[in-house]
Amino acid sequence: MQTHAPLRILLVDDDLNQLRASARQLQGHSIRFATDVASALQELQGGAVDLVLSDYQMPGNGDGVALLEAVRHAYPDARRVLTSAAPPPYLAELLLSGVVEHFVPKPSSRPLRQVIRELGLRPQRLDPRPRAATARSHELN
């Protein structure tokens, strides 16, 4: 019997209601939260993620673009999505350069699970059998 490991997702937004709404849409995945760039970078020190979904405009030093640029360099396998009611004027360049892989306007009628599918992210299949049993089954074939 195989099970799935949930996607590891970091949600970053200074609007707590938006964070809650996003988390509800992504139930079943491993969700971490941050309300600004500094706390998001601190969260990332706790381990890699599969997806960072960040608001563009946030208080404090930096914005969502600065965060996604840092994520791109430190965690190149993590997918990067920017959200905003007022996107940066250079959004096309960000998408072409790969700093931002996907943009979701606020508000959006598209479910976040659809965005995850569009990015090609899928939970990883886990084989719950112990490694020794798995190795032995391969030897028998």
Secondary structure as the mmCIF struct_conf table of DSSP 4:
data_model
#
loop_
_struct_conf.conf_type_id
_struct_conf.id
_struct_conf.beg_label_comp_id
_struct_conf.beg_label_asym_id
_struct_conf.beg_label_seq_id
_struct_conf.end_label_comp_id
_struct_conf.end_label_asym_id
_struct_conf.end_label_seq_id
STRN STRN1 THR A 3 ALA A 5
HELX_LH_PP_P HELX_LH_PP_P1 PRO A 6 LEU A 7
STRN STRN2 ARG A 8 VAL A 12
BEND BEND1 ASP A 14 ASP A 14
HELX_RH_AL_P HELX_RH_AL_P1 LEU A 16 GLN A 25
TURN_TY1_P TURN_TY1_P1 LEU A 26 GLY A 28
BEND BEND2 HIS A 29 HIS A 29
STRN STRN3 SER A 30 ALA A 34
BEND BEND3 THR A 35 ASP A 36
HELX_RH_AL_P HELX_RH_AL_P2 VAL A 37 LEU A 44
TURN_TY1_P TURN_TY1_P2 GLN A 45 GLY A 46
BEND BEND4 ASP A 50 ASP A 50
STRN STRN4 LEU A 51 ASP A 55
BEND BEND5 TYR A 56 TYR A 56
BEND BEND6 PRO A 59 ASN A 61
HELX_RH_AL_P HELX_RH_AL_P3 GLY A 64 ALA A 74
TURN_TY1_P TURN_TY1_P3 PRO A 76 ASP A 77
BEND BEND7 ALA A 78 ALA A 78
STRN STRN5 ARG A 79 SER A 84
BEND BEND8 ALA A 85 ALA A 86
TURN_TY1_P TURN_TY1_P4 PRO A 89 TYR A 90
HELX_RH_AL_P HELX_RH_AL_P4 LEU A 91 SER A 97
TURN_TY1_P TURN_TY1_P5 GLY A 98 GLY A 98
BEND BEND9 VAL A 99 VAL A 99
BEND BEND10 GLU A 101 GLU A 101
STRN STRN6 HIS A 102 PRO A 105
BEND BEND11 LYS A 106 PRO A 107
BEND BEND12 SER A 109 ARG A 110
HELX_RH_AL_P HELX_RH_AL_P5 LEU A 112 GLU A 118
TURN_TY1_P TURN_TY1_P6 LEU A 119 GLY A 120
HELX_LH_PP_P HELX_LH_PP_P2 PRO A 123 PRO A 123
STRN STRN7 GLN A 124 LEU A 126
BEND BEND13 ARG A 129 ARG A 129
HELX_RH_AL_P HELX_RH_AL_P6 ARG A 131 LEU A 140
#
